[in-house]
């Protein structure tokens, strides 16, 4: 009787008695949708290349590259032209004492020209005009790798073109250095490298701080502040190294004069200074909370939203578009 009644128990009843167990066990199963699964490395690489290609095709991107080239050409022509002007004094009856370079004049020429170019093309390209500044902004995740590379190429080309034009204008000068950077007597390469690092660090730190979109206390002119920082760097470094703090500017003079003596100092020093400024500002002075994925997104696509302050601390969340 018992066996027969068990055999005649409806199948639906057995299913009902098992369903709570099945439902309870289902609560411990991972609820990961297929769309959120980790993408293969090859697919991510293809996505990054597609984002770079998308930026490469934009007219706005190329306008920015051209703006860097054009502004760099004007900046180098004006600033180095001001330095070479001492060799062309206006004739007068009192020219009995040899003229010497006026460091204040040269420093102001570099600083004011940077401030002027920043007002002119800053809204188009950001007006880096310096590979050290470009590297600092790259490490700060404000531009893409592609944009950084193209900017540096444009900056170097602009410096070479402007220096070549100056070479033609000042061709009557004997031993024309065209603003070539060189170590002063008594300064060894290590000391010159240190001067270039410090002078560039304060410049890139000023750029990062004055253009920080989180700040609401900047009431003055950011281009003027950056220009004064450039002038300050020249007031410090001219007597020691001729003041490079800009690898592209140093490269133009070295290439046209075919003199690359100690030229590595004027690349390594500014790049170390620019990178150090970015790391100090972003991770110590004004930290930003962004993971590797967000940074990779910015480095590949170059698109980033405004920074949002977290409610509980002063850190910042970086969110790519």
Secondary structure, DSSP 8 states (H G I E B T S, - for coil): -HHHHHHTS-HHHHHHHHHHHHHHHHTTS----GGGS---HHHHHHHHHHHHHHHHT-HHHHHHHHHHHHHHHHHHHHHHHHHHGGGS----TTTTS-----HHHHHHHHHHHHHHHHHHHHHHH----SHHHHHHHHHTTSS-HHHHHHHHHHHHHHHHHHHHHHHHHTTTSTT--TT-----TT--HHHHHHHHHHHHHHHHHHHHHHT-TT-S---S-HHHHHHHHHHHHHHHHHHHHS----HHHHHHHHHHHT--TTTTHHHHHHHHHHHHHHHHIIIIIS-EE--HHHHHHHHHH--B---EE-SSSS-EE--B-
